[in-house]
Amino acid sequence: MIAKNIKGKNMNLGFAIRKKLEQLRKNGKKAFIPYIMAGDPNLEETAKRLKILNEVGADVIELGVPFTDPLADGPTIQRSAERALNKGITLRKILQFLFDFKGEIDAPIVLMTYLNPVFCYGIEKFFKDAKNAQVGGVIFPDLTVEESKHYRYLAKKYSIDTIFLVAPTSTPERVKKIVKASTGFIYYVSITGITGSYLKLDKDFKEHIDFVKSFGKPVCVGFGISNSEEAKYMSQHVDGVIVGSAIVKAFHERSYNAYDFIKSLREAI
């Protein structure tokens, strides 16, 4: 049971993601947003990795919630979710972990979770406990804008940013709906595929992302970014860069220094 309204040394004053992106924009900087899976391989190691990401200079950290049917995720993150699920990691345990952990890092947390765990947890209870755990924003990859009204209402009630995904195939009309519904930033999916897929850029991509940016809200790009060169290139066109599969792989395989790899991403952006 997550306690109510207990203050930590880094108390979330609400809409932390929006505030962070606005601050970076004002200072002419770009956001580095790394992703890891909660509970892979366990919550103790998750705490260590969150501190590493914070130390390296993450502006926002995206924390995944393991799910049995992660449709948007590629093999690397799917295996990461499987490892966490095999350790009995649940949404409830993650929120309790974040409640106990709050104040340990400066970077605000975006929780990336599919709808089923939230529905089973209780939708309003989820937002209430997420606020008490100092979650700054949420991403529901399987929630459409058309079905999001109640979720957005509760997110606003508990001062949590909502982040929706735009794809290269999104029509102008759909982009407008997504931009209107998003509060923290627009998550631009750089490829028409799953996380960890091969990144390919072209003229149409550049024109489409410029259109999304034209509405004035921060735009951050994810999916397929696997090295510092790609991160650097992307940062020239958007407000932030999200790296997931490459970081999850670096931490898990330990075939090279994950800290140095993540630091190279930070320096490139």
C-alpha distance (Angstrom), angle and dihedral (degrees) to the residues before:
residue distance angle dihedral
M1 . . .
I2 3.78 . .
A3 3.79 112.9 .
K4 3.78 121.2 -127.6
N5 3.77 129.8 -107.5
I6 3.79 99.3 -17.0
K7 3.78 109.1 160.9
G8 3.79 122.3 -128.7
K9 3.77 126.8 -166.8
N10 3.81 90.2 -100.3
M11 3.79 99.2 41.2
N12 3.80 113.6 -173.7
L13 3.78 108.4 -122.0
G14 3.80 92.2 -166.8
F15 3.79 137.7 -85.2
A16 3.81 89.6 35.5
I17 3.81 94.8 165.5
R18 3.78 94.1 54.0
K19 3.80 91.2 47.6
K20 3.80 92.6 48.6
L21 3.81 94.3 50.7
E22 3.81 91.3 45.9
Q23 3.80 90.6 50.9
L24 3.81 92.3 50.1
R25 3.79 91.4 48.4
K26 3.78 91.1 50.6
N27 3.81 89.8 52.2
G28 3.81 93.6 46.5
K29 3.81 93.4 -113.9
K30 3.80 134.3 131.4
A31 3.80 125.9 -129.2
F32 3.78 122.8 -114.0
I33 3.82 108.5 -154.3
P34 3.82 114.7 -177.9
Y35 3.80 122.2 -171.8
I36 3.79 130.1 -145.1
M37 3.80 133.1 168.1
A38 3.81 116.3 -111.4
G39 3.79 112.1 -120.6
D40 3.80 97.3 17.5
P41 2.97 105.1 158.3
N42 3.81 91.0 -12.4
L43 3.79 139.5 -40.2
E44 3.80 93.4 -97.6
E45 3.80 90.0 59.4
T46 3.81 89.7 43.5
A47 3.79 88.9 58.9
K48 3.81 90.5 51.9
R49 3.79 92.0 48.7
L50 3.79 93.0 48.7
K51 3.80 88.7 54.1
I52 3.81 90.9 49.0
L53 3.81 91.6 51.2
N54 3.78 90.4 47.9
E55 3.82 91.8 48.0
V56 3.80 92.2 49.9
G57 3.79 89.5 54.8
A58 3.79 109.0 -96.5
D59 3.79 110.3 173.6
V60 3.81 93.7 -160.7
I61 3.82 128.6 5.6
E62 3.79 122.1 -145.0
L63 3.80 110.9 -149.8
G64 3.78 118.4 -164.7
V65 3.79 125.3 -142.3
P66 3.83 111.1 -143.4
F67 3.79 114.9 -117.2
T68 3.79 133.3 177.7
D69 3.81 95.4 -128.2
P70 3.83 108.2 35.9
L71 3.80 99.4 172.9
A72 3.81 96.4 178.1
D73 3.78 95.8 48.5
G74 3.78 129.4 90.9
P75 3.82 128.0 -138.5
T76 3.82 96.4 -79.8
I77 3.80 95.2 55.2
Q78 3.80 92.6 37.2
R79 3.80 89.5 57.7
S80 3.79 89.3 46.2
A81 3.81 89.7 54.2
E82 3.81 90.8 48.3
R83 3.80 91.4 53.4
A84 3.81 90.4 51.0
L85 3.81 93.9 46.0
N86 3.80 90.2 50.0
K87 3.80 87.3 58.4
G88 3.80 90.5 54.1
I89 3.80 96.1 -107.4
T90 3.81 113.6 167.4
L91 3.79 136.6 174.4
R92 3.81 89.0 -104.6
K93 3.81 92.0 54.5
I94 3.80 91.3 47.1
L95 3.80 93.8 52.4
Q96 3.80 90.6 47.7
F97 3.80 89.2 48.6
L98 3.81 91.5 51.3
F99 3.80 90.9 46.9
D100 3.80 90.3 54.3
F101 3.82 91.8 41.2
K102 3.81 99.1 48.6
G103 3.76 116.6 122.0
E104 3.81 92.0 30.7
I105 3.81 94.6 100.0
D106 3.79 136.9 29.6
A107 3.81 99.7 -141.2
P108 3.82 113.7 92.9
I109 3.81 117.6 -121.2
V110 3.79 126.0 -121.4
L111 3.79 111.4 -162.5
M112 3.80 113.9 -145.3
T113 3.80 110.2 -160.7
Y114 3.76 138.9 151.1
L115 3.79 118.2 -119.4
N116 3.79 99.9 -110.4
P117 3.83 96.6 70.8
V118 3.83 90.1 46.5
F119 3.80 92.7 48.5
C120 3.82 90.7 50.1
Y121 3.81 91.0 46.1
G122 3.80 92.8 49.9
I123 3.79 118.6 -96.5
E124 3.80 100.3 -122.1
K125 3.80 92.1 37.2
F126 3.80 87.9 54.5
F127 3.81 93.1 54.4
K128 3.79 92.3 43.6
D129 3.80 93.3 50.6
A130 3.80 91.5 41.6
K131 3.79 89.6 56.3
N132 3.81 91.4 49.8
A133 3.80 88.3 49.4
Q134 3.82 88.8 52.7
V135 3.79 95.7 -116.0
G136 3.79 105.4 168.9
G137 3.79 100.5 -163.1
V138 3.78 145.5 -1.6
I139 3.79 135.4 -137.9
F140 3.81 119.6 -163.6
P141 3.84 105.2 -175.3
D142 3.82 92.1 -170.7
L143 3.82 96.3 47.8
T144 3.79 115.4 99.8
V145 3.78 121.5 -150.2
E146 3.80 89.9 -118.7
E147 3.82 91.2 59.2
S148 3.79 97.1 38.9
K149 3.81 103.9 83.6
H150 3.81 96.6 102.6
Y151 3.80 92.7 42.9
R152 3.80 91.4 50.1
Y153 3.80 90.9 47.9
L154 3.81 91.6 54.2
A155 3.79 92.7 42.8
K156 3.79 89.6 54.8
K157 3.80 91.1 45.2
Y158 3.81 90.3 55.9
S159 3.84 95.5 37.7
I160 3.81 95.3 -114.4
D161 3.79 121.3 143.3
T162 3.79 120.0 -121.8
I163 3.79 118.7 -143.1
F164 3.80 122.7 -166.1
L165 3.79 130.6 -169.6
V166 3.80 126.5 -115.1
A167 3.81 118.8 -164.5
P168 3.81 129.1 -156.7
T169 3.80 86.0 -110.7
S170 3.84 95.1 54.0
T171 3.80 111.7 122.2
P172 3.83 120.7 -127.5
E173 3.80 89.9 -106.7
R174 3.78 91.9 52.2
V175 3.80 92.5 45.5
K176 3.81 89.3 56.0
K177 3.82 91.2 53.0
I178 3.80 92.6 47.9
V179 3.80 93.7 47.5
K180 3.80 90.6 50.5
A181 3.81 92.2 50.1
S182 3.82 96.0 46.2
T183 3.79 120.1 85.3
G184 3.82 108.3 169.1
F185 3.80 99.9 42.2
I186 3.79 140.0 -49.0
Y187 3.81 111.9 -95.5
Y188 3.79 105.0 -142.3
V189 3.79 112.2 -159.3
S190 3.80 103.7 -144.2
I191 3.80 95.0 -157.7
T192 3.79 138.0 36.7
G193 3.78 94.1 -119.0
I194 3.78 144.2 53.5
T195 3.79 130.9 -49.2
G196 3.76 114.2 -73.6
S197 3.80 94.1 28.7
Y198 3.80 122.7 139.9
L199 3.79 113.4 -77.3
K200 3.79 117.3 -129.9
L201 3.80 123.9 173.2
D202 3.78 129.2 -164.6
K203 3.79 142.8 160.2
D204 3.81 93.6 -83.5
F205 3.79 90.6 54.2
K206 3.81 91.6 52.7
E207 3.80 92.8 48.3
H208 3.79 92.7 47.5
I209 3.78 94.6 49.0
D210 3.81 90.1 48.3
F211 3.79 87.7 54.8
V212 3.80 91.6 52.4
K213 3.81 90.3 48.1
S214 3.80 91.6 50.6
F215 3.82 90.8 78.4
G216 3.79 90.6 67.7
K217 3.81 101.9 -119.6
P218 3.82 120.4 120.9
V219 3.80 114.0 -91.3
C220 3.81 122.3 -155.6
V221 3.80 124.1 -173.2
G222 3.79 126.8 -141.1
F223 3.85 142.0 160.8
G224 3.79 120.2 72.7
I225 3.82 100.3 22.0
S226 3.80 105.1 131.3
N227 3.80 109.7 156.6
S228 3.79 144.4 30.4
E229 3.81 94.1 -98.5
E230 3.79 92.7 57.1
A231 3.80 90.9 43.1
K232 3.79 91.3 52.2
Y233 3.79 92.9 49.0
M234 3.79 93.1 48.6
S235 3.79 93.3 47.6
Q236 3.81 89.2 61.8
H237 3.81 90.5 63.7
V238 3.82 105.4 35.7
D239 3.80 143.1 37.0
G240 3.78 95.9 -109.6
V241 3.79 145.6 4.4
I242 3.81 125.2 -133.6
V243 3.81 119.3 -156.6
G244 3.78 119.6 -175.0
S245 3.81 122.2 144.2
A246 3.81 94.6 41.5
I247 3.81 91.5 53.3
V248 3.80 94.1 44.0
K249 3.81 88.2 51.2
A250 3.81 93.1 47.2
F251 3.79 92.6 52.9
H252 3.81 94.5 44.5
E253 3.79 102.0 43.3
R254 3.80 96.1 40.0
S255 3.80 87.3 -163.3
Y256 3.80 87.8 137.6
N257 3.76 137.9 11.1
A258 3.80 106.1 -65.9
Y259 3.80 91.3 -166.4
D260 3.81 92.7 57.4
F261 3.80 91.9 45.3
I262 3.80 93.0 51.1
K263 3.79 90.8 44.3
S264 3.81 89.5 54.3
L265 3.81 88.9 55.0
R266 3.79 91.0 49.9
E267 3.80 92.3 49.7
A268 3.81 92.4 47.4
I269 3.79 94.4 55.8
